[in-house]
Amino acid sequence: MRDIAIIGAGLSGLVAARRLEKVANVTIFEKSKGVGGRIATRRSGIYSFDHGAQFFTPKTKLFEEFLEPILLDGHVKRWDGNFAEIINKKVVSKRKWGASPPHYVGVPSMNSFAKQLSVGTDIRKNTCVNKVRRIHGLWQISDANDNLLGEYDWVIVSTPPDQAFQLLPQFPSLRDELSTHKMQSCFSLMLGFSHDLLLPFDAAVPLGEDISWISVNSSKPDRDNAYCLLIHSTNDWADEHFKNDRNMVLKHLLEETSGVLDRDLNNASHKALHGWRFANIARQEGTSYFLDATHNLALCGDWHIKGRVEAAFTSGYKTAVAIETLLSD
């Protein structure tokens, strides 16, 4: 069997690995201690925050079929939240989410289904790949200290485009391919409280503000943690202020949220901030992955399509099918 290395244990990398492990020996290298990428959850004491992707709504039959066994196993459930739109700090519309379309979340945390997807796979966590070199027909994978991590027939890079190009400087032709995909940043503000704020919604989109999303994270199904809010900045504001002092960013987003909700949130028991350098991307034109069959190289990720959970799945799945076809030939 062929040996395949996948850089990154986000959803696209995990999906590709599960498909290809039937026809190859697959190893995933992940720089962090967990899996799922932006399908992420952070815990702090009694609080839990899905500080990356908030939910996902299937658009294709392929994604629905992928979710069926995960739903049956109970690792994903429907979030029938009360949704609101806010303009000029006033709720202008409200509706109840339901079955059409369904809004799904991982349970008991957003990254639960990514963890389940990773069970049984060969994942080298806390392993930062620094070099990917094509030598004598094989891919050599090395860390920051130039320690060889292995040699592989194929390599799939499932990182954001900027990081992918840093790994592959020997392929300057990729610059044009990758430079057309510009990802935007986002800040996630996490607030925990000792009491219920009695907000008139579970999730809301404020328009015309520096924040783009507010959710009562503890309102999602099977959350047994204390009352908490998750706030996302707009992508444009994050791009402009990503290098700013994090305490200043937290203070500003806290003030913005307090203003939108018309209540002082400075009494939150827990306050934390996370910056996502590569968080989102507008809808892209072209293919859902990149494949170089001459050099046995592939790139996948939601950034080929759109910054959504389903896009990550689609890119990883189609990449794996294309490689599987080549291996069978």
N, C-alpha and C positions, 0 to 999 in steps of 0.2 A: 504493500500500500504506500501511496505517496504521503509525504509529511508536509503539513500546512501550518504556517504560523499566522495568527491573527493578532494584530496590535490594537488593543482596546476592547474592554468587556462591556461596552454599551449595548443597547438592544440590537443594533445591526450586527455587531460582532458575535453576540450570543446566538442570534438566529442563524447566521451563516455557519457557525460552529455546529449547531445541532443538526443542520441539514447535511453537512459534509462529513460528520463523524461516521456515517455509514459507509463511506467510500475512501476515507483517508484517516491518517493519524493527525489529530488537530490539537494544537497547543495555543492557548490564549495568553497574551501578556498584558497585564493591567497595572498601571502605575499606582493606583490607589488601593485601599484596603477592602473595598467593596466592589460590587458589580452594578450595572444598570446605567452608568453615565448620568445623564440629566433626569433619569427616572430615579429620583433620589429622595431619601428621608434622613433627617437629622433629629437626634434625640438629645434632650438635656433635662435630666431629672424627670419630673412628672410631665414634661411637655414633649410633643412630637410634631415635626413639621415636614410636610412634603414640599421641600424648598426648590424643586425643579419643576418637572411636568406636573400639571394639576389634575388632569383627567384625559381621557381619549374617547373619541366617538368614531366607530368604524365606518368607513366609506366604501369599502370594497368587500366582495365576497371572500377573497383570499384572506384578508385580515380577520373576518368573522370566523372563518374555519379555523384559523390559528388560535383564536380566543376560546373556542368551544370547550376543549378539554380543561383549560385553565379556569373557566367559569364553573365547570362541573366540580373541579377540585376545590373551589372556594377561595382561590388566590386572587380573584378579581370579582368585584361586585358592582352593581349599578348604584350610582349616587343620585338619588332623586332630590336634589337640593333646590332651595328657593333662590332663584337668580334675579338680579336687579341690574338696571343700568342707571348710572348717576351722572347728571349734568348740572353744572353750577352748584354742586354739593347737595343736590336734591334728587331723590329717587324718582325717575320719570317713567319707569316701566318695571313690572315684576311678572315673573312667570315661574311655574313649577316644572322642573325637569321631570321627564318620565321615560317611557319606553321608546318613544319615537321623537328624536333619536335618543338612544341610550347614552348616558355619560358614565363611563367606567373608571374605576380607580382600583389600584392594588390594595389588598387587605391582608393583615391589619395595618399595613403601611404601603405607600406607593411602590417602593422597591421590592415588595414581597414577591411579585410574580417574576421579576428579573432574577431574584435569588433562586426561585424554583426552577427557572429555565436553565440556570447554571449548574444544577445538581448533576453530578456524574461527569462533568466536563473537566478537562485538564487546564486549570487556570492558574497561572503564576501571578499572584497578587503582590502588591508592593514591589513591582518590578518595572522600572522605568527603562524602556527601550530608547537608546540614544542613537544607535547606528543600524541601518539596514543596508547591507552591501551585497551586490550580485557578483560572486566570484566563482569561476569555473563551473558555471551552470547551476549553482546553488545559491540560496539566500543565507547569508550569515547575519545573525541577530546578536547585537552586543549592547551592554548597558553603558552607563555614563563613565564607568572606569575601564571601558574597553574590554570587559570580560565577555567572552563568547558564551552566549546563551543557547546556541544551537544552530544547526544548519537545516534548511528546509527547501523542498522543491517549489513550493508556492508561498507567497506572502500576501495577506489581505490587510490593508491599513484602514481601520475604521475610525480614525481620529478626525477632528475638524480639519479643513483644508490647509490652513496655515501650518499646523503641526505635521500634516502629511508631507508637505513639501520640505520641511526641515529634515525629515527622515530620509528623503529621496533626492538629495542634491545632484546625484549622478544622472538624473533624468531631467535635464533642463526643459525638455519639451513639455513636461507636466506643468510648468509655470503658467502657460496660457490656459490650460484646462482648469487649474486650481484658482487662478487669479480672478476668474469670472464669478466665483462663488464667495460672496462677502457675508460673513456671519456677523451678527450684532450682539452686543453685550446686554446683560440684565443684572440688576441687584435684587436680592431676595431679603426682605425684612421680616424677621421672626419675632413675634410678641406673644408672651405667655401671661395669663392673668389668674388671679385668685378668685375671680368671680365672673359670671356671665354678663357680657355687655348688652345682651338683649337687642342685638341688631335685627333689622327687619329683613334680613337675607342671610343665606349661607355662602353665597358667592356673588361678587358684583364687579362690573367693569366701570370705572370712573372715566369719563371722557373729558379731554381738555386739561388734564393734570399731568404731573410728573410721575404719577403712579398709574398703572394700567390694570391692576387686578387686586382685589381683596377677597380673601376667603376665610371662613371660619373652619380652619383645618380640622378641628375636633368634631365638626358636624358630619364628616364623612363616615360611611358605614364601618362598624367594628372598631372605631377609635375609642379606647377606654382611657385616654389621657385627659389632662386638664384642659380648660378652655384656652384656645390659642388662635391667633390670626397669622396668616401668611400674606404678605404684600409683595407684589412685583413692581419694579419701576418700569417705565417705558424703555424700549430699546434705545431710542434716540437720546434720552437723558443719560442713560448709562454709558453710551458711547462717548458722550461729551465729558463725563465726569469720572470715568473708570479709574483714572490715575490719581484722583483726589484722595485726601485723607479719609480713611474709612469711618472715623468718628464723626466727621463732618457730613459724610453721606448718610449715615444712620440718623443723625439729628435732623437732616433735611427731610428724609423720607418719613420720619416719625411726625414731623410738623405737617407735612402734606397729608398724611393719613388722618391725623387729628382734625385738620381742617375739613377734609371731605366728610368725615363722620360726625363732625360738630361735637367732639368731645375730646377731653385731654387724655392722651394715651401715655403720658410720661410716667404714670403710676404703674405701668406694666411690671410684673414681677420678673420677667425675663425679656431681655432685648438682645438680639444678635443680627448680624448681617453676613450675607454671603454674596460674593461677586462672581457671576458667570461670564467669563471672557467671551466664550463662544456659545451663545444661548439660543439664537433664533436666526431664521433666514426666510426671506420672502419666497414665493413660489418660483421655482426654477424651470427653465426650458431644457430639453434634451433628455438624455438617458438617465436612468435611476442608479447607475453605477459606472465605474470606469474599469475596463479590462484590457490588459496587454498580454495576449496569449503568447507572444514571442518571448517575453521575459518572465512569464508566470507571475504577473503582478495584478492585483485588483485593489480598488478603492471603493469603499461603501460608507453610507451614512445618510442621515436625513437631509443633509445639506445639498444632496443631489436633487431633492424634490421640493421639500418645504420643511420648516422646523416643527414637525409633529411626530408623535409616537408612531403612528401608522407609517409615516414616511421612512422612519428608521427601520421598521420591520420590512417594508417593501424592498428597500435597497439591499438589506442583508440577505433576504430570501432570494431575490433575483440574481444577486452576485453568486450565491452558492449554486443555484440551478445552472448558471452559465459555466461555472468551473466543473460541476459534476458532469455536465455534457461533454466537456473537453476531456475529462479523465476517462469517461466511458469509451470515447472514440479512440 
